[in-house]
Amino acid sequence: MKPLIILLVALVSLSMFYCSEESTTSPPQSSVGKLVVKSNPSGARIYLLGTDTGKNTPDSLDNLEPGNYDGFLYLQYYDTAYFTATIFENLTTTMNITMDDIYIEFEWDYIFGYTGDSVKFSYQINQDVLLDSIIIDRPIDASGMYIKEKYIYNKKLLVWEDQFGNPITYYLPPEEDEREYYPRIETFTYWINVYGHKAHGSKAYFHIIYTQQV
């Protein structure tokens, strides 16, 4: 009977020893958080604290210390989207960000020709476009009579810069027109309507209106 008691005491002592070992070797609770970044559309590059994370949306950034983190998303043909994320201990913070299109911009100018009795218009764009048509309402004489002319481009690609990165200038009348200039009728307004789509990104539709007295 005595050897049996000794064996039971030994087993209890051994069990207590292992429990003690497990408690002393258990990993400490994590004090970091996680950030999940999503965007519409997806595929945007994630920058955090000014540093390229090397990740594209949707993706996660792990082991972040609690606190506020400034970041931004970059996606070609969209406006850069800035955000501030608050990270909490042992929690996941999710950012859902909508990327906005870069707005189509036409920069217009005009040129006088010959002795100043003719005019043509020039324009530059801030990104590639698929041009549908251009309609110009222009005066034909000092009586106030107007004529409407329409140029069909059928989604012709107009690139905004050349291979060296210089903006390309386009003209109206277009280069394929036999005329180089319109008659200049002073103090009357020329109305130009441009229709097309973005060539990249969302390929959103646009309608640009430009008016000018010459």
Backbone as a printed PyTorch tensor [residue, N CA C, xyz], in Angstrom:
tensor([[[  0.8350,  -1.2130,   0.0000],
         [  0.0000,   0.0000,   0.0000],
         [  0.8570,   1.2450,   0.0000]],

        [[  1.9740,   1.2310,   0.7620],
         [  2.8580,   2.4000,   0.8630],
         [  3.4690,   2.7450,  -0.4810]],

        [[  3.9780,   1.7510,  -1.2480],
         [  4.5130,   2.0920,  -2.5870],
         [  3.4600,   2.7290,  -3.4820]],

        [[  2.1890,   2.3350,  -3.3660],
         [  1.1330,   2.9130,  -4.1960],
         [  0.9380,   4.3620,  -3.8460]],

        [[  0.9870,   4.7340,  -2.5770],
         [  0.8270,   6.1360,  -2.1490],
         [  1.9690,   6.9740,  -2.6990]],

        [[  3.1800,   6.4180,  -2.6170],
         [  4.3570,   7.1440,  -3.1220],
         [  4.2150,   7.3980,  -4.6290]],

        [[  3.6770,   6.4090,  -5.3820],
         [  3.4990,   6.5470,  -6.8240],
         [  2.4760,   7.6330,  -7.1340]],

        [[  1.3890,   7.6810,  -6.3820],
         [  0.3720,   8.7080,  -6.6000],
         [  0.9180,  10.0930,  -6.3350]],

        [[  1.7150,  10.2410,  -5.2910],
         [  2.3180,  11.5440,  -4.9660],
         [  3.2430,  11.9770,  -6.0830]],

        [[  3.9930,  11.0270,  -6.6310],
         [  4.9170,  11.3380,  -7.7180],
         [  4.1640,  11.7960,  -8.9540]],

        [[  3.0590,  11.1340,  -9.2810],
         [  2.2710,  11.5130, -10.4610],
         [  1.6790,  12.9040, -10.2960]],

        [[  1.1700,  13.2200,  -9.1160],
         [  0.5990,  14.5440,  -8.8610],
         [  1.6630,  15.6100,  -8.9640]],

        [[  2.8480,  15.3320,  -8.4230],
         [  3.9500,  16.3070,  -8.4860],
         [  4.3710,  16.5460,  -9.9300]],

        [[  4.4290,  15.4740, -10.7240],
         [  4.8370,  15.5900, -12.1340],
         [  3.8190,  16.4020, -12.9180]],

        [[  2.5200,  16.1710, -12.6310],
         [  1.4610,  16.9110, -13.3070],
         [  1.5410,  18.3880, -12.9740]],

        [[  1.8060,  18.7250, -11.7390],
         [  1.9310,  20.1150, -11.3280],
         [  3.1340,  20.7670, -11.9800]],

        [[  4.1930,  20.0190, -12.1890],
         [  5.4060,  20.5300, -12.8180],
         [  5.1260,  20.9110, -14.2720]],

        [[  4.4350,  20.0400, -15.0100],
         [  4.1250,  20.3240, -16.4150],
         [  3.1690,  21.5070, -16.5530]],

        [[  2.2040,  21.5950, -15.6520],
         [  1.2870,  22.7380, -15.6980],
         [  2.0460,  24.0260, -15.4720]],

        [[  3.0000,  23.9850, -14.5430],
         [  3.8240,  25.1610, -14.2560],
         [  4.6550,  25.5350, -15.4690]],

        [[  5.2120,  24.5290, -16.1770],
         [  6.0280,  24.7840, -17.3690],
         [  5.1940,  25.4090, -18.4680]],

        [[  3.9460,  24.9160, -18.6750],
         [  3.0740,  25.4530, -19.7200],
         [  2.7170,  26.9100, -19.4380]],

        [[  2.4760,  27.2360, -18.1810],
         [  2.0840,  28.6000, -17.8590],
         [  3.2330,  29.5770, -18.0400]],

        [[  4.4450,  29.1390, -17.8070],
         [  5.5890,  30.0450, -17.9300],
         [  6.0510,  30.2030, -19.3610]],

        [[  5.6960,  29.2530, -20.2650],
         [  6.1740,  29.3310, -21.6410],
         [  5.0790,  29.8080, -22.5950]],

        [[  3.8560,  30.1310, -22.1330],
         [  2.7950,  30.6110, -23.0110],
         [  3.1720,  31.9660, -23.5840]],

        [[  2.9440,  32.1880, -24.9170],
         [  3.3270,  33.4580, -25.5330],
         [  2.4880,  34.6000, -24.9910]],

        [[  3.0730,  35.7860, -24.8530],
         [  2.3190,  36.9360, -24.3600],
         [  1.2680,  37.3710, -25.3820]],

        [[  0.2070,  37.9990, -24.9280],
         [ -0.8500,  38.4560, -25.8120],
         [ -0.3310,  39.5660, -26.7170]],

        [[ -0.7110,  39.5240, -28.0050],
         [ -0.2290,  40.5060, -28.9660],
         [ -0.7580,  41.8910, -28.6380]],

        [[  0.0740,  42.9290, -28.8930],
         [ -0.3390,  44.3060, -28.6360],
         [ -0.4110,  45.1100, -29.9250]],

        [[ -0.3830,  44.4300, -31.0900],
         [ -0.4170,  45.1140, -32.3700],
         [ -1.7770,  44.9270, -33.0310]],

        [[ -1.9940,  45.6890, -34.1130],
         [ -3.2520,  45.5950, -34.8450],
         [ -3.0150,  45.3340, -36.3170]],

        [[ -4.0970,  45.3070, -37.0830],
         [ -4.0420,  44.9640, -38.5070],
         [ -4.8730,  45.9710, -39.2950]],

        [[ -4.3930,  46.3140, -40.4810],
         [ -5.1000,  47.2460, -41.3620],
         [ -5.4060,  46.5530, -42.6800]],

        [[ -6.6850,  46.5550, -43.0530],
         [ -7.1290,  46.0250, -44.3430],
         [ -7.5490,  47.2140, -45.2140]],

        [[ -7.0030,  47.2960, -46.4190],
         [ -7.3080,  48.4070, -47.3170],
         [ -7.9390,  47.8550, -48.5940]],

        [[ -9.1350,  48.3670, -48.8990],
         [ -9.8560,  47.9930, -50.1180],
         [-10.1570,  49.2580, -50.9170]],

        [[-10.2920,  49.1080, -52.2280],
         [-10.6190,  50.2710, -53.0480],
         [-11.5320,  49.8740, -54.1960]],

        [[-12.2570,  50.8620, -54.6920],
         [-13.0960,  50.6860, -55.8790],
         [-12.6990,  51.7580, -56.8950]],

        [[-12.0760,  51.3840, -58.0330],
         [-11.7090,  50.0180, -58.4170],
         [-10.5100,  49.5090, -57.6210]],

        [[-10.2890,  48.2070, -57.7140],
         [ -9.1670,  47.5970, -56.9960],
         [ -7.8780,  47.7830, -57.7870]],

        [[ -6.7780,  47.3320, -57.1900],
         [ -5.4900,  47.4080, -57.8720],
         [ -4.6900,  48.6500, -57.5600]],

        [[ -5.1550,  49.4710, -56.6000],
         [ -4.4350,  50.6930, -56.2520],
         [ -3.2480,  50.3770, -55.3560]],

        [[ -2.1390,  51.0750, -55.5910],
         [ -0.9280,  50.8810, -54.7790],
         [ -1.1250,  51.5150, -53.4160]],

        [[ -0.7210,  50.8000, -52.3560],
         [ -0.9170,  51.2700, -50.9850],
         [  0.3800,  51.8930, -50.4640]],

        [[  0.2760,  53.1540, -50.0370],
         [  1.3960,  53.8460, -49.4010],
         [  0.9910,  54.1650, -47.9630]],

        [[  1.8960,  53.9040, -47.0290],
         [  1.6190,  54.1620, -45.6220],
         [  2.7920,  54.9360, -45.0290]],

        [[  2.4730,  56.0590, -44.3830],
         [  3.4880,  56.9470, -43.8200],
         [  4.5280,  57.3320, -44.8670]],

        [[  4.0490,  57.5540, -46.0930],
         [  4.9170,  57.9910, -47.1750],
         [  5.7650,  56.9040, -47.8040]],

        [[  5.5730,  55.6630, -47.4030],
         [  6.3810,  54.5510, -47.8850],
         [  5.5400,  53.5930, -48.7270]],

        [[  6.0810,  53.1630, -49.8330],
         [  5.4190,  52.1790, -50.6820],
         [  5.4360,  50.8250, -49.9730]],

        [[  4.2530,  50.2890, -49.6930],
         [  4.1740,  49.0090, -48.9930],
         [  4.4340,  47.8270, -49.9170]],

        [[  4.4120,  48.0880, -51.2390],
         [  4.5770,  46.9910, -52.1840],
         [  3.3180,  46.1710, -52.3860]],

        [[  2.2050,  46.6440, -51.8350],
         [  0.9480,  45.9070, -51.9210],
         [ -0.0940,  46.7270, -52.6740]],

        [[ -1.0010,  46.0140, -53.3530],
         [ -2.1060,  46.6320, -54.0680],
         [ -3.4340,  46.2030, -53.4500]],

        [[ -4.4070,  47.0810, -53.5200],
         [ -5.7190,  46.7700, -52.9470],
         [ -6.4140,  45.6660, -53.7370]],

        [[ -7.1760,  44.7930, -53.0480],
         [ -7.3470,  44.7210, -51.5960],
         [ -6.2200,  43.9160, -50.9520]],

        [[ -5.7170,  44.3980, -49.8290],
         [ -4.6590,  43.6780, -49.1240],
         [ -4.6170,  44.1740, -47.6830]],

        [[ -3.7950,  43.4990, -46.8610],
         [ -3.7250,  43.8340, -45.4450],
         [ -2.2910,  44.1420, -45.0310]],

        [[ -2.1800,  44.9520, -43.9900],
         [ -0.8950,  45.2950, -43.3830],
         [ -0.9540,  44.8530, -41.9300]],

        [[ -0.0630,  43.9510, -41.5550],
         [ -0.1050,  43.3320, -40.2300],
         [  0.9220,  43.9550, -39.2820]],

        [[  0.7660,  43.6010, -37.9970],
         [  1.7280,  43.9480, -36.9440],
         [  1.9850,  45.4520, -36.8590]],

        [[  0.9040,  46.2320, -36.8820],
         [  1.0170,  47.6780, -36.7500],
         [  0.7830,  48.0850, -35.2970]],

        [[  1.6460,  48.9340, -34.7850],
         [  1.4590,  49.4410, -33.4350],
         [  0.2090,  50.3170, -33.3780]],

        [[ -0.5150,  50.3120, -32.2790],
         [ -1.7060,  51.1590, -32.1650],
         [ -1.3750,  52.6290, -32.3950]],

        [[ -2.2900,  53.3320, -33.0650],
         [ -2.0890,  54.7510, -33.3480],
         [ -2.7070,  55.1320, -34.6770]],

        [[ -2.4670,  56.3660, -35.0950],
         [ -2.9870,  56.8770, -36.3570],
         [ -1.9270,  56.7750, -37.4480]],

        [[ -2.3580,  56.3490, -38.6270],
         [ -1.4650,  56.1760, -39.7670],
         [ -2.0320,  56.9290, -40.9770]],

        [[ -1.2360,  57.8520, -41.5140],
         [ -1.6120,  58.5450, -42.7430],
         [ -1.1180,  57.7400, -43.9340]],

        [[ -1.9500,  57.6520, -44.9620],
         [ -1.5630,  56.9090, -46.1560],
         [ -2.2830,  57.4390, -47.3730]],

        [[ -1.9810,  56.8650, -48.5070],
         [ -2.6960,  57.2190, -49.7290],
         [ -2.6440,  56.0620, -50.7100]],

        [[ -3.5680,  56.0850, -51.6600],
         [ -3.6450,  55.0800, -52.7140],
         [ -3.3380,  55.7480, -54.0410]],

        [[ -2.5440,  55.0700, -54.8640],
         [ -2.2380,  55.5800, -56.2040],
         [ -2.6970,  54.5600, -57.2360]],

        [[ -3.4600,  55.0440, -58.2110],
         [ -3.9020,  54.2250, -59.3300],
         [ -3.9000,  55.1090, -60.5700]],

        [[ -3.1840,  54.6880, -61.5950],
         [ -3.0600,  55.4990, -62.7990],
         [ -4.4300,  55.8540, -63.3650]],

        [[ -4.5700,  57.1090, -63.7880],
         [ -5.7850,  57.6780, -64.3760],
         [ -6.8550,  58.0010, -63.3340]],

        [[ -6.5090,  57.8890, -62.0370],
         [ -7.4180,  58.2780, -60.9720],
         [ -6.7170,  59.2680, -60.0470]],

        [[ -7.5220,  60.0940, -59.3710],
         [ -6.9560,  61.0080, -58.3850],
         [ -6.3700,  60.2160, -57.2140]],

        [[ -5.2430,  60.6740, -56.6920],
         [ -4.6690,  60.0550, -55.5040],
         [ -5.6430,  60.1990, -54.3320]],

        [[ -5.8920,  59.1040, -53.6400],
         [ -6.8510,  59.0900, -52.5280],
         [ -6.0900,  59.0240, -51.2020]],

        [[ -6.2610,  60.0390, -50.3670],
         [ -5.5780,  60.1020, -49.0700],
         [ -6.5020,  59.5940, -47.9610]],

        [[ -5.9100,  58.9890, -46.9410],
         [ -6.7220,  58.4830, -45.8350],
         [ -5.9010,  58.4920, -44.5470]],

        [[ -6.6170,  58.4530, -43.4130],
         [ -6.0040,  58.2750, -42.0940],
         [ -6.6900,  57.0970, -41.4210]],

        [[ -5.9090,  56.1220, -41.0140],
         [ -6.4440,  54.9210, -40.3780],
         [ -6.0080,  54.8810, -38.9200]],

        [[ -6.9370,  54.5530, -38.0360],
         [ -6.6310,  54.3930, -36.6150],
         [ -6.5130,  52.9080, -36.2960]],

        [[ -5.3710,  52.5080, -35.7990],
         [ -5.0940,  51.1020, -35.4770],
         [ -5.2800,  50.8880, -33.9730]],

        [[ -6.0010,  49.8090, -33.6220],
         [ -6.2460,  49.4740, -32.2260],
         [ -5.5800,  48.1450, -31.8820]],

        [[ -5.2680,  47.9740, -30.6270],
         [ -4.6030,  46.7560, -30.1510],
         [ -5.5040,  45.5420, -30.3500]],

        [[ -4.9410,  44.5260, -31.0270],
         [ -5.6090,  43.2350, -31.2280],
         [ -6.8860,  43.3350, -32.0590]],

        [[ -7.0180,  44.3960, -32.8650],
         [ -8.1970,  44.5550, -33.6960],
         [ -7.7930,  44.7920, -35.1550]],

        [[ -8.7500,  44.5770, -36.0600],
         [ -8.5420,  44.8210, -37.4860],
         [ -9.3230,  46.0530, -37.9140]],

        [[ -8.6310,  47.0160, -38.4990],
         [ -9.2590,  48.2190, -39.0470],
         [ -9.3700,  48.0560, -40.5560]],

        [[-10.5680,  48.3160, -41.1010],
         [-10.7860,  48.1720, -42.5480],
         [-11.1040,  49.5270, -43.1650]],

        [[-10.3930,  49.8590, -44.2430],
         [-10.6350,  51.0880, -44.9950],
         [-11.2150,  50.7110, -46.3540]],

        [[-12.3910,  51.2670, -46.6840],
         [-13.0100,  51.0890, -47.9950],
         [-12.9880,  52.4390, -48.7050]],

        [[-12.2060,  52.5310, -49.7780],
         [-11.9500,  53.8240, -50.4130],
         [-12.3940,  53.7850, -51.8740]],

        [[-13.1480,  54.7970, -52.2780],
         [-13.5700,  54.9340, -53.6690],
         [-12.6170,  55.8850, -54.3840]],

        [[-12.0380,  55.4280, -55.4880],
         [-11.1100,  56.2300, -56.2710],
         [-11.8950,  57.0980, -57.2460]],

        [[-11.5670,  58.3870, -57.3020],
         [-12.2450,  59.3130, -58.2060],
         [-11.4560,  59.4740, -59.4950]],

        [[-12.1890,  59.5920, -60.6050],
         [-11.5600,  59.8200, -61.9060],
         [-10.8110,  61.1390, -61.9340]],

        [[ -9.7070,  61.1740, -62.6640],
         [ -9.0800,  62.4570, -62.9810],
         [ -9.9880,  63.1730, -63.9760]],

        [[-10.3450,  64.3930, -63.6590],
         [-11.2870,  65.1390, -64.4760],
         [-10.6470,  65.5060, -65.8190]],

        [[-11.4200,  65.3610, -66.9010],
         [-10.9430,  65.7390, -68.2290],
         [-10.8380,  67.2580, -68.3120]],

        [[ -9.6970,  67.7560, -68.7730],
         [ -9.5020,  69.1890, -68.9360],
         [ -8.9800,  69.4970, -70.3350]],

        [[ -9.5920,  70.4760, -70.9750],
         [ -9.1400,  71.0060, -72.2550],
         [ -8.6350,  72.4380, -72.0140]],

        [[ -7.4380,  72.7110, -72.4610],
         [ -6.8960,  74.0630, -72.3570],
         [ -6.9220,  74.6940, -73.7490]],

        [[ -7.7750,  75.7180, -73.9190],
         [ -8.0170,  76.3050, -75.2320],
         [ -7.2250,  77.5920, -75.4430]],

        [[ -6.9610,  77.8800, -76.7050],
         [ -6.3480,  79.1390, -77.1100],
         [ -6.7580,  79.4010, -78.5590]],

        [[ -6.3800,  80.5290, -79.1060],
         [ -6.6900,  80.8070, -80.5060],
         [ -5.5530,  81.5990, -81.1410]],

        [[ -5.5040,  81.5330, -82.4690],
         [ -4.4300,  82.1420, -83.2460],
         [ -5.0620,  82.9110, -84.4020]],

        [[ -4.5970,  84.1400, -84.6210],
         [ -5.0400,  84.9100, -85.7810],
         [ -4.1550,  84.5830, -86.9740]],

        [[ -4.7670,  84.5960, -88.1490],
         [ -4.0190,  84.3290, -89.3620],
         [ -4.0980,  85.4590, -90.3590]],

        [[ -3.1840,  85.4130, -91.3120],
         [ -3.1440,  86.3860, -92.3940],
         [ -3.0270,  87.7960, -91.8160]],

        [[ -3.9530,  88.6740, -92.1560],
         [ -3.8850,  90.0590, -91.6680],
         [ -4.7430,  90.2620, -90.4230]],

        [[ -5.0950,  89.1670, -89.7730],
         [ -5.9200,  89.2540, -88.5810],
         [ -7.3910,  89.0620, -88.8400]],

        [[ -7.7450,  88.7310, -90.0760],
         [ -9.1550,  88.5400, -90.3970],
         [ -9.5800,  87.0810, -90.3310]],

        [[ -8.6980,  86.2070, -89.8460],
         [ -8.9920,  84.7790, -89.7220],
         [ -8.5630,  84.2970, -88.3360]],

        [[ -9.1550,  83.2110, -87.9090],
         [ -8.8510,  82.6670, -86.5870],
         [ -8.9370,  81.1430, -86.6200]],

        [[ -8.0900,  80.4970, -85.8630],
         [ -8.2390,  79.0670, -85.6150],
         [ -7.9910,  78.8160, -84.1380]],

        [[ -8.5520,  77.7390, -83.6490],
         [ -8.4880,  77.4240, -82.2240],
         [ -7.5240,  76.2650, -81.9970]],

        [[ -6.8660,  76.2890, -80.8530],
         [ -5.9590,  75.2060, -80.4740],
         [ -6.3490,  74.6990, -79.0940]],

        [[ -6.0330,  73.4470, -78.8340],
         [ -6.3270,  72.9060, -77.5080],
         [ -5.3370,  71.8120, -77.1420]],

        [[ -5.1270,  71.6930, -75.8350],
         [ -4.3330,  70.6130, -75.2460],
         [ -5.1930,  69.9290, -74.1980]],

        [[ -4.9110,  68.6580, -73.9420],
         [ -5.6910,  67.8810, -72.9780],
         [ -4.7780,  67.3590, -71.8730]],

        [[ -5.3690,  66.9790, -70.7530],
         [ -4.5670,  66.5330, -69.6130],
         [ -4.4420,  65.0170, -69.5110]],

        [[ -5.0350,  64.2960, -70.4880],
         [ -4.9280,  62.8390, -70.5270],
         [ -5.4480,  62.3550, -71.8750]],

        [[ -5.2170,  61.0850, -72.1840],
         [ -5.6810,  60.5280, -73.4570],
         [ -7.2070,  60.4800, -73.4750]],

        [[ -7.7870,  60.7900, -74.6400],
         [ -9.2380,  60.7350, -74.7820],
         [ -9.6100,  60.0010, -76.0630]],

        [[-10.8300,  59.4630, -76.0660],
         [-11.4360,  58.8960, -77.2690],
         [-12.4610,  59.9110, -77.7490]],

        [[-12.1270,  60.6160, -78.8180],
         [-12.9450,  61.7350, -79.2660],
         [-14.0700,  61.2530, -80.1740]],

        [[-15.3080,  61.6390, -79.8190],
         [-16.4820,  61.2840, -80.6210],
         [-16.7650,  62.3420, -81.6820]],

        [[-16.9000,  63.5820, -81.2460],
         [-17.2240,  64.6380, -82.1950],
         [-16.9330,  66.0070, -81.5950]],

        [[-16.7890,  66.9950, -82.4830],
         [-16.6860,  68.4010, -82.0960],
         [-17.6800,  69.1790, -82.9450]],

        [[-18.4910,  69.9990, -82.2900],
         [-19.4580,  70.8450, -82.9870],
         [-19.1100,  72.3010, -82.6880]],

        [[-18.9410,  73.0970, -83.7300],
         [-18.6690,  74.5130, -83.5490],
         [-19.8020,  75.3310, -84.1410]],

        [[-20.3290,  76.2600, -83.3520],
         [-21.2790,  77.2630, -83.8300],
         [-20.5000,  78.5660, -83.9610]],

        [[-20.3740,  79.0520, -85.1710],
         [-19.5450,  80.2380, -85.4010],
         [-20.2870,  81.2560, -86.2660]],

        [[-20.0010,  82.5240, -86.0520],
         [-20.6250,  83.5620, -86.8800],
         [-20.0220,  83.5550, -88.2830]],

        [[-20.8590,  83.9070, -89.2660],
         [-20.3490,  83.9410, -90.6380],
         [-20.2340,  85.3670, -91.1720]],

        [[-20.8920,  86.3050, -90.5010],
         [-20.7330,  87.7090, -90.8940],
         [-21.2100,  88.5760, -89.7380]],

        [[-21.1100,  89.8820, -89.9230],
         [-21.4420,  90.8160, -88.8510],
         [-22.9360,  90.9820, -88.6420]],

        [[-23.7480,  90.3280, -89.4680],
         [-25.2040,  90.4320, -89.3180],
         [-25.7360,  89.5710, -88.1810]],

        [[-24.8910,  88.7020, -87.6650],
         [-25.3260,  87.8210, -86.5910],
         [-25.7460,  86.4480, -87.0540]],

        [[-25.5160,  86.1360, -88.3060],
         [-25.8270,  84.8090, -88.8330],
         [-24.7610,  83.8090, -88.3640]],

        [[-25.2220,  82.6390, -87.9330],
         [-24.3230,  81.5960, -87.4420],
         [-24.4280,  80.3630, -88.3260]],

        [[-23.3430,  79.5790, -88.3320],
         [-23.3360,  78.2990, -89.0140],
         [-22.8340,  77.2400, -88.0410]],

        [[-23.4220,  76.0590, -88.1280],
         [-23.0170,  74.9460, -87.2530],
         [-22.2300,  73.9380, -88.0950]],

        [[-21.0410,  73.6070, -87.6300],
         [-20.2140,  72.6050, -88.3130],
         [-19.8900,  71.4760, -87.3430]],

        [[-19.9950,  70.2570, -87.8230],
         [-19.7670,  69.0810, -86.9790],
         [-18.6540,  68.2270, -87.5570]],

        [[-17.7160,  67.8590, -86.6930],
         [-16.6030,  66.9910, -87.0890],
         [-16.7590,  65.6560, -86.3540]],

        [[-16.8250,  64.5690, -87.1090],
         [-17.0060,  63.2400, -86.5340],
         [-15.6470,  62.5460, -86.4310]],

        [[-15.3200,  62.0510, -85.2440],
         [-14.0380,  61.3960, -85.0110],
         [-14.1720,  59.8960, -84.7610]],

        [[-15.3760,  59.4430, -84.4180],
         [-15.6150,  58.0070, -84.2070],
         [-14.6380,  57.3830, -83.2010]],

        [[-14.5980,  57.9930, -82.0130],
         [-13.7570,  57.4860, -80.9120],
         [-12.2690,  57.4330, -81.2920]],

        [[-11.8350,  58.4380, -81.9970],
         [-10.4180,  58.5470, -82.3600],
         [ -9.5910,  58.8210, -81.1080]],

        [[ -8.4940,  58.1020, -80.9610],
         [ -7.6260,  58.2890, -79.8060],
         [ -6.7670,  59.5320, -79.9860]],

        [[ -6.9050,  60.4620, -79.0440],
         [ -6.0300,  61.6240, -78.9880],
         [ -5.1480,  61.4770, -77.7540]],

        [[ -3.8560,  61.3440, -77.9610],
         [ -2.9330,  61.2270, -76.8260],
         [ -2.5270,  62.6170, -76.3780]],

        [[ -2.2980,  62.7660, -75.0930],
         [ -2.0850,  64.1100, -74.5580],
         [ -0.6240,  64.5340, -74.5720]],

        [[  0.3080,  63.5870, -74.7450],
         [  1.7230,  63.9560, -74.7770],
         [  2.4580,  63.0910, -75.7790]],

        [[  3.6030,  63.6090, -76.2560],
         [  4.4090,  62.8490, -77.2040],
         [  5.3640,  61.9310, -76.4620]],

        [[  6.2480,  61.2570, -77.2040],
         [  7.1440,  60.2740, -76.5850],
         [  8.1590,  60.9020, -75.6410]],

        [[  8.3050,  62.2150, -75.7170],
         [  9.2470,  62.9150, -74.8390],
         [  8.5550,  63.5550, -73.6330]],

        [[  7.2480,  63.3370, -73.5260],
         [  6.5030,  63.8790, -72.3980],
         [  6.0090,  65.2960, -72.5950]],

        [[  6.0530,  65.8110, -73.8250],
         [  5.5810,  67.1650, -74.1030],
         [  4.1140,  67.1410, -74.5190]],

        [[  3.2980,  68.0840, -74.0060],
         [  1.8790,  68.1220, -74.4000],
         [  1.7360,  68.3350, -75.9070]],

        [[  0.7580,  67.6450, -76.4950],
         [  0.4830,  67.7680, -77.9300],
         [ -0.6260,  68.7980, -78.1350]],

        [[ -0.4490,  69.6520, -79.1290],
         [ -1.4420,  70.6680, -79.4520],
         [ -2.2730,  70.2100, -80.6530]],

        [[ -3.6010,  70.3030, -80.5180],
         [ -4.5270,  69.9850, -81.6040],
         [ -5.2280,  71.2700, -82.0380]],

        [[ -5.7820,  71.2420, -83.2600],
         [ -6.3290,  72.4690, -83.8340],
         [ -7.7540,  72.2790, -84.3500]],

        [[ -8.4530,  73.4050, -84.4240],
         [ -9.7840,  73.4730, -85.0110],
         [ -9.8420,  74.7260, -85.8800]],

        [[-10.0610,  74.6390, -87.2030],
         [-10.3620,  73.4160, -87.9350],
         [ -9.2690,  72.3550, -87.7740]],

        [[ -9.6630,  71.0900, -87.7890],
         [ -8.6680,  70.0200, -87.6440],
         [ -7.7160,  69.9860, -88.8400]],

        [[ -6.5840,  69.3690, -88.6550],
         [ -5.5530,  69.3550, -89.6930],
         [ -6.0350,  68.6840, -90.9690]],

        [[ -6.9720,  67.7540, -90.8730],
         [ -7.4560,  67.0760, -92.0710],
         [ -8.4480,  67.9380, -92.8640]],

        [[ -8.8970,  69.0610, -92.2870],
         [ -9.7710,  69.9800, -93.0100],
         [ -8.9420,  70.7740, -94.0270]],

        [[ -9.5430,  71.0790, -95.1760],
         [ -8.8230,  71.8230, -96.2020],
         [ -8.5300,  73.2530, -95.7560]],

        [[ -9.3650,  73.7740, -94.8780],
         [ -9.1370,  75.1340, -94.3800],
         [ -8.1720,  75.1220, -93.2070]],

        [[ -7.4320,  76.2020, -93.0700],
         [ -6.5720,  76.3520, -91.9030],
         [ -7.2070,  77.2670, -90.8630]],

        [[ -8.1280,  78.1210, -91.3070],
         [ -8.7080,  79.1260, -90.4220],
         [-10.2020,  79.2810, -90.7110]],

        [[-10.8990,  79.8580, -89.7110],
         [-12.2620,  80.3270, -89.9000],
         [-12.2100,  81.8460, -90.1260]],

        [[-13.2050,  82.4040, -90.7940],
         [-13.2830,  83.8680, -90.8620],
         [-13.4500,  84.4400, -89.4520]],

        [[-12.7440,  85.4850, -89.1740],
         [-12.8370,  86.1230, -87.8590],
         [-13.9060,  87.2050, -87.8970]],

        [[-14.9280,  87.0400, -87.0640],
         [-15.9890,  88.0330, -86.9420],
         [-15.8880,  88.6160, -85.5360]],

        [[-15.4080,  89.8290, -85.4520],
         [-15.1370,  90.4310, -84.1530],
         [-16.4100,  90.6900, -83.3560]],

        [[-16.2450,  90.5980, -82.0290],
         [-17.2820,  90.8360, -81.0140],
         [-18.3620,  89.7590, -80.9810]],

        [[-18.2620,  88.7460, -81.8360],
         [-19.2190,  87.6370, -81.8000],
         [-18.5800,  86.4160, -81.1250]],

        [[-19.4320,  85.6150, -80.4900],
         [-18.9540,  84.4680, -79.7120],
         [-18.9250,  83.2090, -80.5670]],

        [[-17.8250,  82.4720, -80.4370],
         [-17.6910,  81.1510, -81.0680],
         [-17.9810,  80.1060, -79.9850]],

        [[-18.8710,  79.1670, -80.3110],
         [-19.2580,  78.1260, -79.3610],
         [-18.6970,  76.7860, -79.8420]],

        [[-17.9720,  76.1050, -78.9630],
         [-17.3750,  74.8210, -79.3250],
         [-17.8080,  73.7710, -78.3060]],

        [[-18.4120,  72.6880, -78.7780],
         [-18.8260,  71.5700, -77.9350],
         [-18.0160,  70.3340, -78.3080]],

        [[-17.4000,  69.7060, -77.3150],
         [-16.5630,  68.5250, -77.5390],
         [-17.1820,  67.3450, -76.8030]],

        [[-17.3330,  66.2130, -77.4990],
         [-17.9350,  65.0080, -76.9260],
         [-16.9510,  63.8400, -77.0430]],

        [[-16.8710,  63.0440, -75.9830],
         [-15.9810,  61.8880, -76.0430],
         [-15.9750,  61.1030, -74.7470]],

        [[-14.9770,  60.2380, -74.6050],
         [-14.8100,  59.4010, -73.4200],
         [-13.3550,  59.4240, -72.9780]],

        [[-13.1580,  59.1950, -71.6920],
         [-11.7980,  58.9560, -71.2150],
         [-11.2510,  57.6930, -71.8860]],

        [[ -9.9900,  57.7270, -72.2680],
         [ -9.4070,  56.5510, -72.9230],
         [ -9.0230,  55.4750, -71.9130]],

        [[ -8.8480,  55.8550, -70.6650],
         [ -8.3800,  54.9130, -69.6410],
         [ -9.2320,  55.0710, -68.3800]],

        [[ -8.8870,  54.3210, -67.3570],
         [ -9.6310,  54.4040, -66.1050],
         [-11.0530,  53.9250, -66.2900]],

        [[-12.0090,  54.7400, -65.9020],
         [-13.4160,  54.3480, -65.9980],
         [-13.9770,  54.5420, -67.4040]],

        [[-13.2230,  55.2110, -68.2810],
         [-13.6720,  55.5320, -69.6520],
         [-14.9880,  56.3050, -69.6200]],

        [[-15.0800,  57.2040, -68.6490],
         [-16.3110,  57.9750, -68.4680],
         [-16.5470,  58.9210, -69.6420]],

        [[-17.8240,  59.2000, -69.8900],
         [-18.2500,  60.1140, -70.9500],
         [-18.0060,  61.5560, -70.5140]],

        [[-17.6640,  62.4240, -71.4540],
         [-17.5170,  63.8350, -71.1260],
         [-18.1040,  64.7010, -72.2390]],

        [[-18.4870,  65.9140, -71.8630],
         [-18.9800,  66.9370, -72.7900],
         [-18.3740,  68.2590, -72.3330]],

        [[-17.4780,  68.8100, -73.1340],
         [-16.7800,  70.0500, -72.7990],
         [-17.3540,  71.1800, -73.6460]],

        [[-17.6550,  72.3290, -73.0330],
         [-18.1580,  73.4980, -73.7500],
         [-17.1400,  74.6390, -73.6000]],

        [[-16.7660,  75.2050, -74.7270],
         [-15.8200,  76.3220, -74.7240],
         [-16.4170,  77.4580, -75.5380]],

        [[-16.3890,  78.6630, -75.0030],
         [-16.8840,  79.8380, -75.7220],
         [-15.7910,  80.8930, -75.7490]],

        [[-15.7370,  81.6390, -76.8660],
         [-14.6860,  82.6400, -77.0110],
         [-15.1030,  83.7260, -77.9820]],

        [[-14.8930,  84.9690, -77.5830],
         [-15.0230,  86.0910, -78.5120],
         [-13.6360,  86.4380, -79.0420]],

        [[-13.5320,  86.6720, -80.3290],
         [-12.2390,  86.9860, -80.9270],
         [-12.2550,  88.3410, -81.6130]]])
